[in-house]
Amino acid sequence: MGCCSSAAQSSKREWKPLEDHSCTDVPWLLLFILFCVGMGFICGFSIATGATARLLSGYDSYGNICGQKNVKVEGIVNSGLDLTQKKYVFFLDPCNIDLVHQKIKSIALCVSACPRKELKTLADIQKFAETNGSTLCSYELQPSEYTTDPRAAKLCPKYPVPESAPIPFFHRCAPVNISCYAKFAEALITFVSDSSVLHRLISGVMTSKEIIMGLCLLSLVLSMILMVIIRYISRVLVWILTILVILGSLGGTGVLWWLYAKQRISAGALESQIAKDNLQALLIYAIAATVFTVIMFLIVLIMRKRVALTIALFHVAGKVFIHLPLLVFQPFWTFFVLILFWTYWITVLLFLGTTGSPVPNEEGFVEFRMTGPLKYMWWYHVVGLIWISEFILACQQMTVAGAVVTYYFTREKRNLPFTPILASVNRLVCYHLGTVAKGSFIITLVKIPRMMLMYIHTQLKGKENACARCMLKACICCLWCLEKCLTYLNQNAYTATAINSTNFCTSAKDAFVILVENALRVAAINTVGDFMLFLGKVLIVCSTGLAGVMLLNYQRDYTIWVLPLIIVCLFAFLVAHCFLSIYEMVVDVLFLCFAIDTKYNDGSPGREFYMDKVLMEFVENSRKSMKEAGRGGGAEGRELKPMLAYHLDGRVFVTAETISCKKMREKMKLVSCNVGHV
């Protein structure tokens, strides 16, 4: 790796884009490697000491592993049984979930077959045992005693016993109908007071699952189409998005009021509870859409003059995507790597849950618990989840920053590397993994206490007083704001590192100074640019939601809309956010490169600008617009100056300094000289 042979990095104060590369934050890379070794140790320990059979085959409440002979556990009556023929775990009450301890609060038994149909009485349970040879009551009861023994009320499953099917590879009998978990969902969705409403919501999701999957696919397609539009028609995209969002909001609001009025007229014929719920949901949707449309229209009206400022910047970002098309696929690679890591993490977590020794609990059943220092492995594993996840996301930010920096500071675009993305990945792996590790660790330090406070707030819900609740929420909000600010600063620090190969602290300081010096410009670009990208997300969500309303309207008599539509809109927003966040990242990197370019270059010979001509026009237009808005003067005047282009013997130099052509000809011994505003 490139870090192995590099000398210690000297402090750099000059910006020399892409001129040299050196390793950054090597101690942090070593610390991160040691941390990953610790994660690997936990993985090896959990596999070596944990009972894999308990994870895959499952075990009952007495410590017996299903499908094999077992060893007697001291003090437990039904332990040490030969369960070779009983390969499946069956819960007497599978819907009784303990949210505090995150487990099913029910006696677990090993059975030879799962009940493939609903059993409504003890007689049905007895018949199932006699027919299939699978005893669903506790081991001390014989099938002939199910209907006569008074202990059957406690030792047999709660009936009606739901239809169950074994989970592939894990040999657990799980209820086929997801509405069985209504109590679990009811505990999470506290605003639902009527359990029948929750049952209808869940059944509505199951009935509309094909429509939900189709609409989720539609949101993915719309996001891809929007990225293509951004790439090829960036000049008109801003106005197209603005007009489409306004028309879409007005159209969606009109459709919702039309559907509400249509169903309201036929209100006398409504008999089913589902139809009444849909009518009430339509009214809520229509009012919310109206408020949203009014707010959106006012924002567009106020910012209409500033909307034009983003056109040039979007045009340059569109050029970046033309030269670097692989940027579009960055969310896929990042998501794929995150899925692989999360799968590994969950697998290790499951193995870690099988470690420990059998210990009788207060109810007379068996639990497997870790004792001593080993129980702290859980905390280490949780910290690893956060840090490594943030590390993967930071690697994406550094990769995008490196590729865009290479594009910006390459004067001849024909001389770009064949694959700037892979070149950026190579520089990241060889030189800057330590910087990424340090930046992600800082985010982890803020995220962990915020998550702990959120957990405490959840556990104390309804128990703490109003003052404590307010303080907890304030602390959570402050930590969230701090995390967002640090994430933005980290992204700019990664850009500075990609430009100048400085360590994290130096890069963060230099980037912060640049951003402060261009505070007004940062505010204008971030406000308008982020708003336009937000409009793109709104367009995708509104389009997907409108399609969902039209499709679900055909099932209004037997499907409740609320939950399916919420699921679809949330998924559409997440998909749109993943794609457009890459575009937002490119815009931020371009701006920092541009600010550095204007600070250290003036367009004179030997100090030529790297920037695109369109970006210079954007600067001039934004300066004039801010002057007209009364925001010119001191700070803005220090940020940017008008640009002049000198055509000298066929060459073009751009500078903010006013120099007469006569002096230029005398100084550089030129034949021709023409000057004009950029």
Beta strands, then each sheet from edge to edge (+ up, - down):
strand 1: 88-91
strand 2: 97-98
strand 3: 103-104
strand 4: 108-111
strand 5: 164-166
strand 6: 173-175
strand 7: 357-360
strand 8: 366-369
strand 9: 644-648
strand 10: 651-655
strand 11: 673-677
sheet 1: 1+ 4-
sheet 2: 2+ 3-
sheet 3: 5+ 6-
sheet 4: 7+ 8-
sheet 5: 10+ 9- 11+
end
